[in-house]
């Protein structure tokens, strides 16, 4: 499955999907996982240091996680519709944050 969004932090990241719906879900994040979130929460920043990439349903290039992702070099694609329902915990995800278009490949 291929999903599209806005590349909010450029780069490429691959890993196991971890759906983060609340702060407690950060405990399941392992080094190299792809963090899948619905929205930005400043508390989610701790997950960035483990994530190989981030996919967000909401936000753009100036939301909190996008700015932090760029600062630490973690690819992030935002505005990916229904990411937290279409992507499941444990799916293999590749995130491509390019200058023009962000792409997320699930189990491909």
C-alpha positions in Angstrom: 0.0 0.0 0.0 1.3 3.5 -0.9 0.2 6.6 1.0 1.0 10.2 0.2 1.5 13.3 2.3 3.6 16.4 2.8 7.4 15.9 3.4 7.9 17.8 6.6 11.4 16.5 7.2 13.4 15.1 4.3 15.1 11.7 4.3 14.4 8.0 4.1 13.5 5.7 7.0 12.4 2.1 7.3 11.2 0.1 10.3 8.4 -1.5 12.1 5.3 0.6 12.6 4.3 1.7 16.1 1.0 3.4 16.4 1.2 6.1 19.1 -2.2 7.3 20.2 -1.1 8.7 23.6 2.0 9.2 25.8 1.7 5.6 27.2 2.1 4.2 23.7 5.7 5.6 23.6 6.8 2.7 25.9 6.3 0.3 23.0 8.7 2.2 20.7 12.0 0.4 20.0 15.1 1.8 18.4 14.5 2.1 14.6 10.7 1.9 14.7 8.5 4.2 12.6 6.3 6.3 14.8 2.8 6.7 13.5 0.8 9.5 15.1 -2.5 11.2 14.6 -1.4 14.7 15.7 1.6 16.4 17.3 2.0 16.4 21.1 5.1 17.9 22.6 5.5 14.7 24.8 5.9 12.6 21.6 9.3 14.2 21.1 10.8 11.5 23.2 9.8 9.0 20.6 11.8 10.8 17.9 15.1 9.7 19.4 14.2 6.1 18.8 12.3 6.5 15.5 13.8 5.9 12.1 10.9 8.0 10.7 7.6 9.5 11.6 4.2 9.5 9.8 1.5 11.9 10.9 -2.1 12.3 9.9 -2.2 16.0 10.7 0.2 18.9 10.6 2.5 20.4 8.0 6.0 21.7 7.7 5.8 24.0 10.8 4.2 21.7 13.4 6.1 20.8 16.5 7.2 17.2 15.5 8.2 18.4 12.0 10.5 21.1 13.4 12.1 18.7 15.9 12.5 16.0 13.2 14.4 18.3 11.0 16.7 19.3 13.8 17.7 15.7 14.6 17.5 14.4 11.1 14.5 12.1 11.3 12.3 11.9 8.1 8.7 12.9 8.7 5.7 12.8 6.3 2.7 14.7 7.5 -0.9 15.0 6.3 -1.2 11.3 5.6 -4.9 10.6 5.7 -6.0 7.8 8.0 -2.4 6.7 8.7 -3.3 5.4 12.2 -6.1 3.2 10.9 -4.5 2.0 7.6 -1.2 1.2 9.1 -1.1 -1.4 11.9 1.4 -2.0 14.7 4.0 -4.4 13.3 3.7 -3.4 9.6 6.9 -2.8 7.8 7.0 0.8 6.7 9.3 2.8 4.4 9.1 6.6 4.6 10.4 8.8 1.8 10.4 12.5 2.7 11.4 14.2 -0.6 11.4 17.9 -1.5 8.2 17.7 -3.6 6.2 14.8 -2.2 6.1 12.5 0.8 5.5 8.8 0.3 4.8 6.0 2.8 5.0 2.4 1.7 3.4 -0.2 3.9 4.4 -3.9 3.6 5.9 -3.5 0.2 
